[in-house]
């Protein structure tokens, strides 16, 4: 709570003894950083100690800050001017406060916490200077944490050393420049589009071919090779939104139309455009239909193909500067959905598809006549050669944590348990839970507390949240930070590398990705006796940057030429180093699995003789001092991300649980699934590989065929759904190509929802099957369009929370395709009539909530 004209301790020594000394160093830093920040931004703020003692508090904080900076950047950049770094950081904070005040408000606990809009504007300016903002990804630190700005500051310093390019100074400079803007100019910067991602080579090639064909034609790009980003790059091209683009010929008020075959797909396009063009994103968007995205020099509209058919006479612009047709293979027949291509008038058009048939297919000929030539083709084999789609085996190893400061981890865990025990049954907690929108009246574990604290932050003022809750949240933040700067134990990774390298009759090359320089050196030392050729690549190999670069390159060249050896580096994949081919990759560099990591691994790993490349990824799982409800949710998210990534790249990983307590993993997975299920059912979003989704979007992924397979194959007669049984069904769906890759990812999330509730799952699947069931007089013997095209039959459920100003659902017909080699015909019913769901179907999500939470 904010203090004005009040303090709790006369002397700083007393405050240190009674408050600070009870906390680990990182938590002390967070707590004092809050106090220093409040002193900066709040007039007459007096803090926890007598004002005459404030100097002592600041000096103690400076010491903690110096230790933090030194620990994080020692060996990367010179940490000696700690005072200079501290002053630069405080100025950075002041500039962020100024910028926050000029942009649309988002609830934060503190004025100096970097808001979403402020971060977007800041990173856009960094992007304009030629830097890729993905290097500053610190999503593992909650933005509401006081540590977020400090972590961003240090990460910029680290990346500056890795890339040998100035990044920290531009970040600080841009913050200062933006802080001095007036409100109108700051908001204008927020609304200006800018392509925030660097294009892959295939995306650049496809865009160039499209440009050279008068900005008209089709890009045929295999799944998971970046079709959507290529389409967004076309928007950037039309609107002059590439970094450094000086062409002033772009329209002042561009009109762009995105056409897809369902509202769910259009909703994904809306989010992707906002994110990839650096535009404001709403904090909470319950709508299930895409709304127009507007920016300084244009507007993007969204329409389903069905809504564009001539008889519906949609209100369209006289001329669009660009029309994007997603999954354009659906629109080949001129008498069917091909009419959707004829309706809009456009200056430029781009079609996107994973496959539209060979050169002689009728579909390809029709699309060429309707829209234009296939100007660029990028198939699976080429994508695998380029490493965009990796071709290797993949094993995930959950391992116990090995934090840098084990004592600090243990102490923080103990503090969390004590704090939670004190407030769990306190009267303040009982009273507060009655006023919060949460489905419980007492805490089961810390997972419930985190949900309640998030709800309090959304609905209450800061002063209304008890100090005990804020203190516990701070301790949880500090523990999370310890975990994310820690590494999995390297013993298993070293043993694995030794196994590969020990056979003299089987030469092999490994790349090991370590968390930091010290870990890389330790791994190298331990492998020296096993592998004759051990090479390091990091920034501390020599005394100067020039000598280091030369040594790193020599080591990489030597590794490239050897037959049996290992190359070890911290964060090599993020440094832009050109890594030679290897057969095995071992990653112990962090706890988050990103698609970019897996794709870059695909560029490193190559088949050697008869041996298939293998990627080993180690993820953290607390074994000792495991906290239910806190660690279980994060562990389950990591496993789910791994499975989603497996769907995207077509390589499902093997989960090797040999290194941890299997009973603990089972308990963690069960409780983690329960917590994620509660988030879904309370209209909260879950974080997936491709962005945040809500329950309605998961249900929309179901098709008649998928629902039938689930009901037929799953054993739902017991008291729980077994994981092995669920995985079998998902494998069947994958092999039958009944769902798109994204559909597979989303349907999988029904498992945590119904793991313990098979009876409710039967009810949902039967209701869904009935809603999607084709008419009895239709020929169901030819249901398949040979694969992923079936996703055009996905259902759009209407839920109690999905209403918007236009209640019409223009999703396509669910009837089977009587002509598998031709695109679906347009439906004969009016979309307003056809899309009106039955009463039973419209309350599916409400029935789920009632069944799980008793109404």
PyMOL commands that set and color helices and strands:
alter all, ss='L'
color gray80, all
select helices_A, chain A and resi 12-18+20-22+25-41+51-73+82-100+116-128+133-136+147-163+168-179+183-191+201-212+227-239+263-276+306-308+310-312+328-331+339-343+362-370+380-386+406-424+427-435+446-459+462-464+467-484+491-501+517-527+545-561+572-574+595-604+631-649+662-681+695-700+704-713+723-736+741-748+750-754+758-772+788-793+831-834+839-842+844-853
alter helices_A, ss='H'
color red, helices_A
select strands_A, chain A and resi 216-221+254-260+293-295+298-304+322-325+349-353+374-378+393-399+401-402+487-488+509-514+534-536+565-570+584-587+614-620+654-656+686-688+691-693
alter strands_A, ss='S'
color yellow, strands_A
deselect
rebuild
show_as cartoon
